[in-house]
Amino acid sequence: MAEGNIYQSSANPALHPEVQRRLMWDGEHNPYNILPVTEERIAAFNNQNRKMKIKWYSGIAINVIWFVGSILYVMLVIA
């Protein structure tokens, strides 16, 4: 789910295949600005896209490191 949200935050969101199917009448003349669902996006929605996992988990790791580092820094300055 989290990996699928990365695609939702883009200017042209890629919707879940079922949502995209419901927004299209006959598959033509779609008024919504929707990117086509590719194999990469299907893998991201199924939590099987290795590239997106690396991006997602490295972002979490960087935030945790910054948070712990800031706490340790404040403890060092106060002590």
Phi and psi restraints in degrees (value plus and minus 20) as a CYANA .aco file:
   2 ALA   PHI     -83.7   -43.7
   2 ALA   PSI     -57.7   -17.7
   3 GLU   PHI     -88.5   -48.5
   3 GLU   PSI     -54.9   -14.9
   4 GLY   PHI     -86.3   -46.3
   4 GLY   PSI     -50.5   -10.5
   5 ASN   PHI     -87.3   -47.3
   5 ASN   PSI     -45.9    -5.9
   6 ILE   PHI     -80.9   -40.9
   6 ILE   PSI     -60.3   -20.3
   7 TYR   PHI     -91.4   -51.4
   7 TYR   PSI     -48.5    -8.5
   8 GLN   PHI     -90.6   -50.6
   8 GLN   PSI     -44.5    -4.5
   9 SER   PHI    -105.1   -65.1
   9 SER   PSI     -17.9    22.1
  10 SER   PHI    -103.0   -63.0
  10 SER   PSI     148.1   188.1
  11 ALA   PHI     -83.7   -43.7
  11 ALA   PSI     -55.4   -15.4
  12 ASN   PHI    -134.2   -94.2
  12 ASN   PSI      70.0   110.0
  13 PRO   PHI     -85.8   -45.8
  13 PRO   PSI     123.9   163.9
  14 ALA   PHI    -119.2   -79.2
  14 ALA   PSI      97.0   137.0
  15 LEU   PHI    -109.5   -69.5
  15 LEU   PSI     140.1   180.1
  16 HIS   PHI     -77.7   -37.7
  16 HIS   PSI     123.0   163.0
  17 PRO   PHI     -73.4   -33.4
  17 PRO   PSI     -57.7   -17.7
  18 GLU   PHI     -88.6   -48.6
  18 GLU   PSI     -58.8   -18.8
  19 VAL   PHI     -86.3   -46.3
  19 VAL   PSI     -62.9   -22.9
  20 GLN   PHI     -82.4   -42.4
  20 GLN   PSI     -60.9   -20.9
  21 ARG   PHI     -81.5   -41.5
  21 ARG   PSI     -59.2   -19.2
  22 ARG   PHI     -91.7   -51.7
  22 ARG   PSI     -47.1    -7.1
  23 LEU   PHI    -101.7   -61.7
  23 LEU   PSI     -33.4     6.6
  24 MET   PHI    -121.7   -81.7
  24 MET   PSI     115.1   155.1
  25 TRP   PHI     -95.7   -55.7
  25 TRP   PSI     -82.5   -42.5
  26 ASP   PHI    -148.6  -108.6
  26 ASP   PSI      -4.0    36.0
  27 GLY   PHI      66.4   106.4
  27 GLY   PSI     -18.6    21.4
  28 GLU   PHI    -151.7  -111.7
  28 GLU   PSI     136.7   176.7
  29 HIS   PHI      35.7    75.7
  29 HIS   PSI      28.5    68.5
  30 ASN   PHI    -101.2   -61.2
  30 ASN   PSI     102.9   142.9
  31 PRO   PHI     -97.2   -57.2
  31 PRO   PSI     -32.6     7.4
  32 TYR   PHI    -106.3   -66.3
  32 TYR   PSI     126.1   166.1
  33 ASN   PHI    -105.3   -65.3
  33 ASN   PSI      62.9   102.9
  34 ILE   PHI    -138.8   -98.8
  34 ILE   PSI     110.8   150.8
  35 LEU   PHI     -95.0   -55.0
  35 LEU   PSI     129.1   169.1
  36 PRO   PHI     -86.3   -46.3
  36 PRO   PSI     128.9   168.9
  37 VAL   PHI    -101.9   -61.9
  37 VAL   PSI      94.8   134.8
  38 THR   PHI    -121.2   -81.2
  38 THR   PSI     153.7   193.7
  39 GLU   PHI     -81.2   -41.2
  39 GLU   PSI     -57.6   -17.6
  40 GLU   PHI     -82.9   -42.9
  40 GLU   PSI     -62.4   -22.4
  41 ARG   PHI     -90.7   -50.7
  41 ARG   PSI     -57.0   -17.0
  42 ILE   PHI     -83.4   -43.4
  42 ILE   PSI     -60.7   -20.7
  43 ALA   PHI     -84.1   -44.1
  43 ALA   PSI     -57.8   -17.8
  44 ALA   PHI     -85.5   -45.5
  44 ALA   PSI     -62.9   -22.9
  45 PHE   PHI     -86.5   -46.5
  45 PHE   PSI     -49.0    -9.0
  46 ASN   PHI    -110.9   -70.9
  46 ASN   PSI     -12.5    27.5
  47 ASN   PHI      40.7    80.7
  47 ASN   PSI      20.4    60.4
  48 GLN   PHI    -145.5  -105.5
  48 GLN   PSI      -8.7    31.3
  49 ASN   PHI    -112.8   -72.8
  49 ASN   PSI      83.7   123.7
  50 ARG   PHI     -81.2   -41.2
  50 ARG   PSI     -60.3   -20.3
  51 LYS   PHI     -81.8   -41.8
  51 LYS   PSI     -62.8   -22.8
  52 MET   PHI     -91.4   -51.4
  52 MET   PSI     -53.4   -13.4
  53 LYS   PHI     -82.4   -42.4
  53 LYS   PSI     -63.1   -23.1
  54 ILE   PHI     -82.6   -42.6
  54 ILE   PSI     -64.3   -24.3
  55 LYS   PHI     -81.5   -41.5
  55 LYS   PSI     -66.4   -26.4
  56 TRP   PHI     -84.6   -44.6
  56 TRP   PSI     -70.1   -30.1
  57 TYR   PHI     -92.0   -52.0
  57 TYR   PSI     -51.8   -11.8
  58 SER   PHI     -89.6   -49.6
  58 SER   PSI     -55.3   -15.3
  59 GLY   PHI     -83.7   -43.7
  59 GLY   PSI     -62.3   -22.3
  60 ILE   PHI     -83.5   -43.5
  60 ILE   PSI     -63.1   -23.1
  61 ALA   PHI     -82.3   -42.3
  61 ALA   PSI     -61.7   -21.7
  62 ILE   PHI     -83.0   -43.0
  62 ILE   PSI     -63.0   -23.0
  63 ASN   PHI     -84.7   -44.7
  63 ASN   PSI     -59.5   -19.5
  64 VAL   PHI     -85.6   -45.6
  64 VAL   PSI     -62.1   -22.1
  65 ILE   PHI     -82.2   -42.2
  65 ILE   PSI     -64.2   -24.2
  66 TRP   PHI     -82.1   -42.1
  66 TRP   PSI     -62.7   -22.7
  67 PHE   PHI     -84.4   -44.4
  67 PHE   PSI     -70.1   -30.1
  68 VAL   PHI     -84.9   -44.9
  68 VAL   PSI     -61.0   -21.0
  69 GLY   PHI     -81.7   -41.7
  69 GLY   PSI     -59.5   -19.5
  70 SER   PHI     -87.8   -47.8
  70 SER   PSI     -57.9   -17.9
  71 ILE   PHI     -85.5   -45.5
  71 ILE   PSI     -64.7   -24.7
  72 LEU   PHI     -83.6   -43.6
  72 LEU   PSI     -58.2   -18.2
  73 TYR   PHI     -84.0   -44.0
  73 TYR   PSI     -65.2   -25.2
  74 VAL   PHI     -83.9   -43.9
  74 VAL   PSI     -60.3   -20.3
  75 MET   PHI     -83.3   -43.3
  75 MET   PSI     -57.4   -17.4
  76 LEU   PHI     -88.3   -48.3
  76 LEU   PSI     -61.3   -21.3
  77 VAL   PHI     -90.0   -50.0
  77 VAL   PSI     -60.6   -20.6
  78 ILE   PHI     -90.9   -50.9
  78 ILE   PSI     -57.8   -17.8
